[in-house]
Each structure stands twice: as structure tokens, then as C-alpha cells.
Amino acid sequence: MDDQTRIEIEAAAFRRLRQHLMEDRQDVQNIDMMNLAGFCRNCLSRWYQEAANEKGIEMGKEEAREVYYGMPYSEWKDKFQTEAGPDKQAAFEKSFKENVTDKG
């Protein structure tokens, strides 16, 4: 497989993952994703931002989230985010530290 085809297939898989998380499974909470998988929609938007920045495209956190979420993040939270209990919040703190916080 040539590089261009591989890139196109990877991009299509990313778009399908985004569709799944943003349209098909809006019920799945970011905190549950982070606690189970070590990443969430916010991580995906951050990775999008980092990739844009690496290409010389200036993009901030909120702009990347709006691109990924298809709306301002505050609007997404109002529509779809539910309260997380203390157990989920504690698990999130651990997962965030292990998967997101700079370790070095």
C-alpha cells in the first residue's frame, strides 16, 4: 500500500471514529472513556490540535474542540454531559495522571 492510500484510509477511520463518538454514541461520557480506555473526545481534539500545530497551523484548545465536537465545547457539555459521582471522578484523576499529564 502506498503512503497516500494509507493516509486516506487512516483519515477515513478517524472520521468514522469521530462520527461514532459524536453522532452514534453521544450517551457515552468522556469520563467513562477516559477511565476505561485512557483517552476521550477531548484527547482526540487535543491530538487534532497538536497535529495542526505541527503543520504550522495555529490552533488553540477551544478552537480544536469546536472543530472536533462540531459546536462549542460548552454547548456539547450542556446537551450531553451528565454529573459524575465521586468514584468516577477519583478514577478519572488517576487515569488523567497516567495518560495525559506530562510525565517527564
Secondary structure, 3 states (H helix, E strand, C coil): CCHHHHHHHHHHHHHHHHHHHHHHCCCCCHHHHHHHHCCCHHHHHHHHHHHHHHCCCCCCHHHHHHHHHCCCHHHHHHHHCCCCCHHHHHHHHHHHHHHCCCCC
